[in-house]
């Protein structure tokens, strides 16, 4: 996710490095979703909130790698299942499919427009190979509701659906980072499972919420950015194991 908000200009019909151009604009189940092009970059905006673009991907890669390293540290053996909350521009999914340690990769995305942009639209070049990977499953669903009803479990859960626990895309997502939401996350994790949460800024309060929800070995890894406060990945282990450093 991005660390800034940006309104979506209307009436854009010219392409330049300075002026974003709307590629697609749709009204979905959770409001307006826009894909726009800004020079060489593609950007996703939801209800006027700038979510992410195709400029980098370091945060998304670290999110997946940190979860994998956490599992390595527990000594977990056998098949590994990864659940990713949020498809976005596809960096997390593409990086996960490049790692042979993952035997199954499930991505939950609530916006049908985002899924379409990857299957047959302007984002296809970023995830075509990942979507064709037999380990990949894309589920169109609201993550919070999905966690409440699914009977499946995973070894790692990577959350990248907001700008962080304190900067959600909409108010409905606040519950995901509450004690009840984190209990739902713990329920779908196997006993040695890892939770990894991307955030645009550190949150000591969220670390405390994780500990109070029963997670162990809570830590925060920084992701350097060009300027401003570093992005971070909050990491925690489901009760019962110790997370490697």
DONUVO-30279 format. One line per field, with one value per residue (C-alpha): residue number from 1; residue in one letter; x, y, z. Coordinates in steps of 0.5 Angstrom, whole numbers, m for minus. Each point is the difference from the previous one (the first is absolute). Example, Ala and Ser with C-alpha at 12.3 -4.5 7.8 and 13.67 -1.06 7.14 Angstrom:
BEGIN
seq <- (1 / 2)
type <- (A / S)
east <- (25 / 2)
north <- (m9 / 7)
up <- (16 / m2)
end
This chain:
BEGIN
seq <- (1 / 2 / 3 / 4 / 5 / 6 / 7 / 8 / 9 / 10 / 11 / 12 / 13 / 14 / 15 / 16 / 17 / 18 / 19 / 20 / 21 / 22 / 23 / 24 / 25 / 26 / 27 / 28 / 29 / 30 / 31 / 32 / 33 / 34 / 35 / 36 / 37 / 38 / 39 / 40 / 41 / 42 / 43 / 44 / 45 / 46 / 47 / 48 / 49 / 50 / 51 / 52 / 53 / 54 / 55 / 56 / 57 / 58 / 59 / 60 / 61 / 62 / 63 / 64 / 65 / 66 / 67 / 68 / 69 / 70 / 71 / 72 / 73 / 74 / 75 / 76 / 77 / 78 / 79 / 80 / 81 / 82 / 83 / 84 / 85 / 86 / 87 / 88 / 89 / 90 / 91 / 92 / 93 / 94 / 95 / 96 / 97 / 98 / 99 / 100 / 101 / 102 / 103 / 104 / 105 / 106 / 107 / 108 / 109 / 110 / 111 / 112 / 113 / 114 / 115 / 116 / 117 / 118 / 119 / 120 / 121 / 122 / 123 / 124 / 125 / 126 / 127 / 128 / 129 / 130 / 131 / 132 / 133 / 134 / 135 / 136 / 137 / 138 / 139 / 140 / 141 / 142 / 143 / 144 / 145 / 146 / 147 / 148 / 149 / 150 / 151 / 152 / 153 / 154 / 155 / 156 / 157 / 158 / 159 / 160 / 161 / 162 / 163 / 164 / 165 / 166 / 167 / 168 / 169 / 170 / 171 / 172 / 173 / 174 / 175 / 176 / 177 / 178 / 179 / 180 / 181 / 182 / 183 / 184 / 185 / 186 / 187 / 188 / 189 / 190 / 191 / 192 / 193 / 194 / 195 / 196 / 197 / 198 / 199 / 200 / 201 / 202 / 203 / 204 / 205 / 206 / 207 / 208 / 209 / 210 / 211 / 212 / 213 / 214 / 215 / 216 / 217 / 218 / 219 / 220 / 221 / 222 / 223 / 224 / 225 / 226 / 227 / 228 / 229 / 230 / 231 / 232 / 233 / 234 / 235 / 236 / 237 / 238 / 239 / 240 / 241 / 242 / 243 / 244 / 245)
type <- (X / X / X / X / X / X / X / X / X / X / X / X / X / X / X / X / X / X / X / X / X / X / X / X / X / X / X / X / X / X / X / X / X / X / X / X / X / X / X / X / X / X / X / X / X / X / X / X / X / X / X / X / X / X / X / X / X / X / X / X / X / X / X / X / X / X / X / X / X / X / X / X / X / X / X / X / X / X / X / X / X / X / X / X / X / X / X / X / X / X / X / X / X / X / X / X / X / X / X / X / X / X / X / X / X / X / X / X / X / X / X / X / X / X / X / X / X / X / X / X / X / X / X / X / X / X / X / X / X / X / X / X / X / X / X / X / X / X / X / X / X / X / X / X / X / X / X / X / X / X / X / X / X / X / X / X / X / X / X / X / X / X / X / X / X / X / X / X / X / X / X / X / X / X / X / X / X / X / X / X / X / X / X / X / X / X / X / X / X / X / X / X / X / X / X / X / X / X / X / X / X / X / X / X / X / X / X / X / X / X / X / X / X / X / X / X / X / X / X / X / X / X / X / X / X / X / X / X / X / X / X / X / X / X / X / X / X / X / X / X / X / X / X / X / X)
east <- (0 / 2 / 1 / m4 / m7 / m1 / m7 / m2 / 0 / m6 / 0 / 7 / 1 / 8 / 6 / 6 / 5 / m4 / m7 / m3 / m5 / m6 / 1 / m7 / m5 / m5 / m5 / 1 / m3 / 4 / 0 / 4 / 6 / 5 / 6 / 4 / 6 / 5 / 6 / 3 / m4 / m7 / m3 / m6 / m5 / m6 / m5 / 5 / 6 / 6 / 2 / 6 / 3 / 5 / 6 / 4 / m3 / 6 / m5 / m5 / 6 / 3 / m7 / 0 / 7 / 0 / m6 / 4 / 6 / m4 / m3 / 8 / 1 / m5 / 3 / m7 / 0 / m5 / m4 / m1 / m6 / 0 / m6 / 1 / m5 / m1 / 2 / 2 / 5 / 2 / 7 / m1 / m3 / 5 / 6 / m4 / 0 / 7 / 2 / m1 / m1 / m7 / m4 / m7 / m1 / m7 / m2 / m6 / m2 / m7 / 0 / m2 / 3 / 7 / m1 / m2 / 6 / 5 / m4 / m1 / 2 / 6 / 3 / 0 / 7 / 2 / m3 / m2 / 5 / m2 / m7 / 2 / 3 / m4 / 2 / m4 / m7 / m4 / m6 / m5 / m2 / 0 / 6 / m3 / m6 / 4 / 4 / m6 / m3 / 6 / 1 / 7 / 7 / 6 / 8 / 0 / m5 / 3 / m5 / 1 / m7 / 1 / 5 / 1 / m4 / m1 / m1 / m5 / m3 / m7 / m3 / m3 / 8 / 1 / m3 / 6 / 5 / m4 / 0 / m6 / 3 / 7 / m3 / m3 / 7 / 2 / m5 / 2 / 7 / 3 / 3 / 7 / m3 / 3 / m4 / 3 / m3 / 2 / 0 / 2 / 2 / 2 / m5 / 2 / m8 / m1 / 6 / m3 / m7 / 4 / 3 / m7 / m3 / 4 / 6 / 7 / 7 / m3 / 4 / 1 / 4 / 2 / m1 / 5 / m4 / 3 / m2 / m5 / m1 / 2 / m6 / 0 / m2 / m3 / 1 / m3 / 0 / m6 / 0 / 5 / 6 / 6 / 1 / 7 / 4)
north <- (0 / 7 / 5 / 6 / 2 / 2 / 2 / m2 / 5 / 1 / 1 / m3 / m1 / 2 / m5 / 4 / m2 / 5 / m1 / m6 / m3 / m5 / m7 / m3 / 3 / m5 / 0 / m6 / m3 / 4 / 7 / 3 / m4 / 4 / m3 / 6 / 1 / 5 / 0 / m7 / m2 / m3 / 2 / m3 / 5 / m2 / 6 / 5 / m3 / m2 / m7 / m2 / 0 / m4 / 4 / m4 / m7 / 0 / 0 / m5 / m5 / 1 / m2 / m6 / m2 / 2 / m5 / m5 / 1 / 0 / m7 / m2 / 2 / m5 / m6 / m1 / m6 / m2 / 4 / 7 / 4 / 8 / 4 / 7 / 5 / 5 / m1 / 8 / 0 / m7 / 1 / m5 / m5 / 0 / 0 / m6 / m4 / 1 / m4 / m7 / m1 / 2 / m6 / 4 / 7 / 3 / 8 / 3 / 6 / 3 / 5 / m4 / 6 / m1 / m8 / 2 / 5 / m6 / m5 / 4 / 7 / 5 / m4 / m7 / 1 / 0 / m6 / m5 / m5 / 0 / m1 / m5 / m4 / m6 / 2 / 6 / 2 / 6 / 1 / 6 / 1 / 5 / m2 / 1 / m4 / m5 / m1 / m1 / m6 / m3 / m7 / 0 / 1 / 3 / 0 / 8 / 6 / 6 / 6 / 6 / 3 / 6 / 6 / m3 / m2 / 7 / 2 / m4 / 1 / 0 / 0 / m7 / m3 / 3 / m7 / m4 / 3 / 0 / m6 / m4 / 1 / m2 / m6 / m2 / 1 / m5 / m5 / m1 / m1 / m7 / 0 / 2 / 5 / 7 / 7 / 5 / 7 / 6 / 7 / 7 / 2 / m4 / m1 / m2 / 0 / m5 / m4 / 0 / m2 / m6 / m2 / 1 / m5 / m6 / 1 / m1 / 3 / 6 / 4 / 6 / 0 / 6 / 1 / 6 / 5 / 6 / 5 / 1 / m6 / m7 / m5 / m6 / m7 / m2 / m7 / m5 / m7 / m4 / m2 / m6 / 1 / 5 / 4 / 0 / 7)
up <- (0 / m1 / 6 / m3 / m2 / m7 / m3 / m7 / m5 / m5 / m7 / m2 / m7 / m1 / 2 / 3 / 6 / 4 / m1 / 2 / m5 / 2 / m4 / 3 / 6 / 3 / 5 / 4 / 6 / 5 / m4 / m6 / m2 / m5 / m4 / m3 / m4 / 3 / m5 / 0 / 6 / 1 / 7 / 3 / 4 / 4 / 2 / m1 / 4 / m3 / 1 / m4 / m6 / m4 / 2 / 4 / 4 / 5 / 6 / m3 / m1 / 7 / 2 / m3 / 2 / 7 / 1 / m4 / 5 / 6 / m2 / m2 / 8 / 3 / m4 / m3 / m5 / m6 / m4 / 1 / m2 / 0 / 0 / m3 / 2 / m6 / m7 / m1 / m6 / 1 / 3 / 6 / m5 / m5 / 5 / 4 / m6 / m2 / 7 / 0 / 7 / m1 / m2 / 0 / m1 / 1 / m1 / 3 / m4 / 1 / m6 / m7 / m4 / 3 / m2 / m7 / m1 / 2 / m4 / m7 / 2 / 0 / 6 / m3 / m2 / 7 / 3 / m7 / 2 / 8 / m2 / m5 / 6 / 2 / 8 / m1 / 2 / m1 / 5 / m1 / 7 / 6 / 4 / 6 / m1 / m4 / 7 / 4 / m5 / m3 / 3 / m3 / 3 / m2 / 2 / m1 / m1 / m3 / 1 / m5 / m1 / 3 / 1 / 7 / 7 / 1 / m7 / m3 / m7 / 3 / 7 / m1 / 0 / 7 / 3 / m3 / 4 / 7 / 5 / m4 / m7 / 3 / 3 / m7 / m3 / 5 / m1 / m7 / 1 / 2 / 7 / m3 / m4 / m2 / 0 / m4 / m1 / m4 / 2 / m2 / 6 / 7 / 5 / 7 / 2 / m5 / 2 / 7 / m3 / m3 / 7 / 3 / m5 / 2 / m6 / 2 / m2 / m3 / m3 / m6 / m6 / m3 / m8 / m2 / m4 / m5 / 6 / 6 / 5 / m2 / m2 / 5 / 0 / 7 / 1 / 5 / 1 / 2 / 8 / 1 / m4 / 0 / m6 / m2 / m1)
end
